[in-house]
């Protein structure tokens, strides 16, 4: 992921920003695998975020076509962001994944979430912590609504597992992205002009 360091909002003090990302952001994420023990998704609770394990796990259900549900989750997320933040033009600059499986779908969901967040912070000058929290809570609502809808339709267990895995991956990518941004934020000068060449 390439980030323009000077585009990061220098207003929020690093310690406050980093503390929020480390301590508060995880508490806002959907507790996807803290489910009832009888839930069919329970066996994947302790799986590490590892591409090979993910592929192996999803390969158990090769006869199921996950694409329509994963694509719908992605589209629901796009629409939720647009409805909440009224930012136009971002959707056109982001391409959909070539393959709709949990990890690639989660990366696409993360990319659009970061695009909206960055736009709100840098174009509309909104507070980064407020933007991150609003986006995370919007995700939580969007994911829960979609998951509940699938439950009510008695959707097949492998599809529910794919949706849960996608949500889990997205939340890992979302958290990792902001931890990385917080570390970059720490390298910026307090005064953005501090390291600029001086005119003589």
GUMAR-964498 format. One line per 2 residues: number of its first residue (from 1); their letters; for each residue x negated, y, z of N, C-alpha, C. Coordinates in steps of 0.02 Angstrom, whole numbers. Example, Ala and Ser with C-alpha at 12.3 -4.5 7.8 and 13.67 -1.06 7.14 Angstrom:
! GUMAR-964498
1) AS) -660,-284,390,-615,-225,390,-660,-165,390; -642,-112,354,-684,-53,357,-645,2,394
END
This chain:
! GUMAR-964498
1) XX) -42,-59,0,0,0,0,-45,62,0; -35,107,-48,-74,167,-53,-35,225,-22
3) XX) -67,259,24,-34,315,58,-75,378,49; -42,432,36,-74,497,33,-80,522,105
5) XX) -141,521,131,-149,539,202,-125,609,218; -137,657,173,-118,725,188,-42,735,182
7) XX) -7,685,154,66,690,150,98,669,216; 59,636,259,87,616,323,100,679,365
9) XX) 156,679,399,176,737,437,131,746,499; 91,799,501,45,808,558,78,838,620
11) XX) 143,851,616,177,885,672,181,840,733; 197,775,721,204,730,778,135,710,803
13) XX) 123,718,866,58,701,895,47,626,891; -14,606,874,-29,535,863,-8,491,921
15) XX) -26,510,983,-11,466,1041,64,454,1048; 103,506,1038,176,500,1043,203,455,987
17) XX) 177,467,926,199,428,868,180,354,876; 117,342,893,93,273,900,129,236,956
19) XX) 140,271,1012,175,240,1068,245,219,1047; 278,263,1010,346,248,987,346,187,941
21) XX) 300,184,895,296,128,847,282,63,885; 236,65,931,217,4,968,270,-18,1018
23) XX) 299,29,1054,343,12,1110,417,15,1093; 439,65,1056,510,75,1046,537,43,983
25) XX) 499,48,928,524,22,864,544,-52,868; 503,-95,899,523,-166,902,590,-177,938
27) XX) 607,-134,985,669,-143,1022,730,-126,980; 720,-89,925,776,-70,881,789,-122,827
29) XX) 741,-167,816,748,-216,763,799,-270,781; 829,-297,730,879,-350,740,847,-412,769
31) XX) 871,-438,825,841,-500,853,865,-561,814; 841,-568,753,868,-619,707,862,-690,733
33) XX) 805,-707,761,796,-777,782,808,-787,857; 836,-738,891,858,-748,960,932,-766,958
35) XX) 945,-824,929,1014,-844,917,1035,-899,965; 1098,-914,963,1125,-970,1002,1089,-1035,983
37) XX) 1071,-1078,1032,1035,-1140,1016,1070,-1184,966; 1135,-1178,960,1172,-1219,912,1168,-1192,841
39) XX) 1139,-1132,833,1136,-1101,767,1092,-1143,721; 1113,-1151,658,1072,-1190,611,1005,-1156,594
41) XX) 998,-1092,610,936,-1058,594,884,-1065,650; 904,-1096,705,859,-1101,763,791,-1133,747
43) XX) 787,-1186,705,722,-1218,694,668,-1173,665; 686,-1117,633,634,-1075,603,612,-1019,651
45) XX) 635,-1021,712,621,-966,759,547,-953,768; 507,-1005,777,437,-996,794,391,-996,733
47) XX) 418,-997,673,374,-999,614,335,-935,607; 269,-941,593,228,-880,583,244,-847,516
49) XX) 225,-784,510,235,-748,448,179,-769,401; 190,-823,364,138,-851,322,170,-873,257
51) XX) 141,-850,200,173,-862,135,180,-937,120; 129,-976,135,132,-1047,119,186,-1082,159
53) XX) 190,-1066,224,241,-1096,265,311,-1076,241; 317,-1012,222,381,-987,198,402,-1025,135
55) XX) 356,-1034,88,371,-1069,26,390,-1141,41; 352,-1171,86,365,-1241,103,434,-1248,135
57) XX) 451,-1201,180,516,-1205,214,573,-1196,164; 566,-1145,121,620,-1132,73,625,-1187,21
59) XX) 569,-1222,8,569,-1276,-40,611,-1335,-19; 632,-1337,44,674,-1392,67,744,-1391,35
61) XX) 762,-1333,9,830,-1326,-18,827,-1302,-91; 794,-1340,-133,783,-1318,-202,846,-1319,-244
63) XX) 897,-1353,-222,959,-1355,-262,1004,-1295,-251; 986,-1253,-203,1028,-1194,-187,1000,-1133,-223
65) XX) 1044,-1095,-255,1025,-1033,-288,1036,-975,-240; 981,-948,-214,985,-894,-164,994,-826,-197
67) XX) 978,-821,-262,974,-756,-294,1035,-711,-283; 1096,-734,-294,1153,-688,-287,1158,-657,-217
69) XX) 1144,-695,-165,1151,-669,-96,1093,-623,-78; 1033,-642,-98,975,-599,-83,980,-533,-122
71) XX) 1002,-538,-184,1010,-477,-224,1064,-433,-194; 1117,-464,-169,1171,-425,-138,1148,-390,-74
73) XX) 1107,-425,-35,1079,-394,26,1038,-333,7; 996,-339,-44,955,-284,-68,999,-226,-92
75) XX) 1051,-241,-130,1096,-189,-156,1135,-156,-100; 1157,-196,-51,1192,-167,7,1146,-118,44
77) XX) 1082,-136,49,1033,-94,84,1023,-29,45; 1016,-33,-20,1010,27,-61,1069,74,-51
79) XX) 1128,45,-53,1189,85,-47,1195,116,23; 1176,77,74,1178,103,143,1131,163,151
81) XX) 1071,158,122,1023,214,127,1050,275,90; 1078,264,32,1106,320,-7,1163,353,30
83) XX) 1208,312,58,1265,340,94,1245,377,157; 1194,351,191,1173,382,255,1133,446,244
85) XX) 1087,444,195,1039,499,189,1051,544,128; 1094,524,81,1112,564,23,1051,588,-17
87) XX) 1002,543,-23,941,558,-62,948,524,-130; 948,564,-183,957,537,-250,889,529,-285
89) XX) 887,486,-334,827,480,-376,777,427,-354; 780,403,-293,731,355,-269,743,287,-302
91) XX) 805,268,-308,822,202,-335,791,190,-404; 789,243,-445,762,235,-513,687,221,-513
93) XX) 652,243,-462,579,235,-462,557,168,-431; 604,128,-407,587,64,-376,615,7,-417
95) XX) 572,-40,-433,596,-97,-472,616,-155,-427; 664,-194,-450,685,-253,-412,633,-307,-419
97) XX) 630,-353,-371,580,-408,-376,595,-454,-435; 542,-485,-462,550,-533,-517,585,-596,-494
99) XX) 571,-616,-433,601,-677,-406,636,-659,-340; 697,-680,-333,735,-666,-273,726,-724,-224
101) XX) 672,-721,-184,665,-768,-129,651,-725,-67; 654,-754,-7,652,-713,53,594,-663,57
103) XX) 534,-685,43,477,-640,52,477,-583,2; 489,-597,-62,488,-544,-113,547,-496,-103
105) XX) 604,-523,-82,662,-480,-68,647,-434,-9; 616,-462,42,598,-422,101,549,-367,83
107) XX) 501,-382,39,453,-330,18,489,-274,-19; 537,-293,-61,576,-242,-98,618,-200,-50
109) XX) 648,-232,-1,688,-196,49,644,-148,88; 583,-170,105,536,-128,141,514,-69,98
111) XX) 501,-82,34,478,-29,-11,530,27,-15; 593,9,-22,644,61,-29,655,97,38
113) XX) 649,61,93,655,93,159,599,144,170; 538,126,150,481,172,157,489,232,110
115) XX) 515,219,50,524,274,2,574,326,29; 630,302,55,680,347,83,651,384,144
117) XX) 617,347,188,588,378,248,538,432,230; 493,416,183,444,466,163,475,527,133
119) XX) 526,518,93,561,574,62,593,619,115; 624,588,164,657,627,217,606,666,258
121) XX) 548,635,270,497,668,311,462,725,274; 444,712,211,400,759,177,437,810,133
123) XX) 493,790,105,532,837,64,581,876,107; 616,840,151,666,873,193,639,893,262
125) XX) 575,877,275,541,897,337,576,872,400; 605,813,397,638,785,456,586,752,502
127) XX) 602,750,566,557,722,616,544,648,602; 480,627,596,465,557,580,496,506,627
129) XX) 494,519,691,520,470,739,596,463,731; 630,519,720,702,517,710,719,478,646
131) XX) 680,491,593,692,456,529,681,381,536; 627,362,569,612,291,578,668,257,618
133) XX) 689,289,672,742,260,713,808,255,675; 826,308,640,889,306,602,888,252,549
135) XX) 832,245,515,826,195,462,829,125,492; 796,115,548,795,49,580,865,30,604
137) XX) 900,77,634,968,62,658,1016,52,600; 1005,88,545,1046,77,485,1034,7,458
139) XX) 971,-15,458,956,-83,436,992,-134,481; 988,-122,545,1019,-168,593,1093,-176,578
141) XX) 1127,-120,567,1199,-121,553,1213,-155,486; 1173,-138,435,1184,-166,368,1174,-242,369
143) XX) 1121,-264,401,1106,-336,402,1159,-373,442; 1179,-348,500,1230,-381,541,1297,-386,504
145) XX) 1315,-332,470,1378,-331,433,1378,-384,378; 1323,-387,340,1317,-435,286,1317,-506,312
147) XX) 1278,-517,365,1273,-585,395,1340,-608,422; 1376,-563,454,1441,-580,482,1491,-597,426
149) XX) 1486,-559,372,1530,-573,314,1517,-643,287; 1454,-663,282,1437,-730,258,1461,-783,306
151) XX) 1454,-770,371,1479,-817,421,1554,-828,413; 1590,-773,405,1663,-778,399,1685,-814,336
153) XX) 1643,-814,285,1658,-849,223,1634,-922,225; 1608,-943,282,1582,-1011,291,1530,-1028,238
155) XX) 1484,-982,229,1430,-990,180,1385,-1049,200; 1358,-1083,149,1315,-1141,162,1256,-1123,207
157) XX) 1238,-1170,251,1182,-1159,298,1117,-1138,264; 1095,-1169,209,1032,-1148,178,1033,-1075,156
159) XX) 1090,-1050,135,1095,-980,114,1089,-934,175; 1121,-954,230,1114,-915,292,1041,-914,315
161) XX) 1007,-971,308,937,-974,327,895,-928,283; 910,-926,219,873,-882,173,884,-808,191
163) XX) 946,-791,209,962,-722,229,925,-705,294; 925,-751,342,891,-739,405,816,-732,395
165) XX) 788,-775,352,716,-772,339,698,-706,306; 740,-683,260,728,-619,226,728,-562,277
167) XX) 778,-562,321,781,-511,373,720,-512,418; 698,-572,435,639,-579,479,577,-551,444
169) XX) 568,-570,380,510,-545,343,512,-469,337; 571,-441,320,576,-368,313,554,-334,378
171) XX) 578,-358,434,563,-325,497,489,-329,513; 456,-384,494,384,-389,504,349,-337,459
173) XX) 370,-333,396,338,-285,349,350,-213,372; 411,-199,395,430,-131,417,386,-111,476
175) XX) 381,-155,525,341,-140,584,267,-133,566; 241,-179,526,171,-176,505,156,-112,466
177) XX) 203,-91,423,193,-30,384,185,30,430; 228,36,481,224,94,525,165,90,573
179) XX) 145,30,592,83,24,632,23,48,592; 23,30,528,-31,51,483,-30,127,474
181) XX) 29,155,464,35,227,456,14,264,519; 32,235,577,11,266,641,-65,268,647
183) XX) -98,214,624,-171,213,627,-201,265,579; -171,271,519,-194,322,473,-184,392,502
185) XX) -127,400,535,-110,464,566,-164,484,617; -193,435,650,-244,448,700,-308,476,669
187) XX) -319,463,604,-381,487,572,-374,558,546; -313,585,547,-302,653,521,-324,705,572
189) XX) -349,761,548,-366,816,595,-302,845,625; -307,872,686,-250,903,718,-226,962,676
191) XX) -274,1001,650,-259,1056,605,-274,1032,534; -224,1026,490,-235,1000,423,-289,1036,383
193) XX) -304,1100,401,-355,1137,364,-423,1131,396; -427,1093,451,-489,1090,490,-548,1065,449
195) XX) -537,1014,407,-592,985,368,-595,1012,297; -558,1064,283,-560,1093,216,-625,1131,206
197) XX) -653,1131,145,-714,1168,133,-703,1243,145; -751,1274,178,-744,1345,193,-769,1387,135
199) XX) -733,1440,121,-753,1486,67,-806,1533,95; -860,1545,56,-913,1591,79,-915,1653,36
END
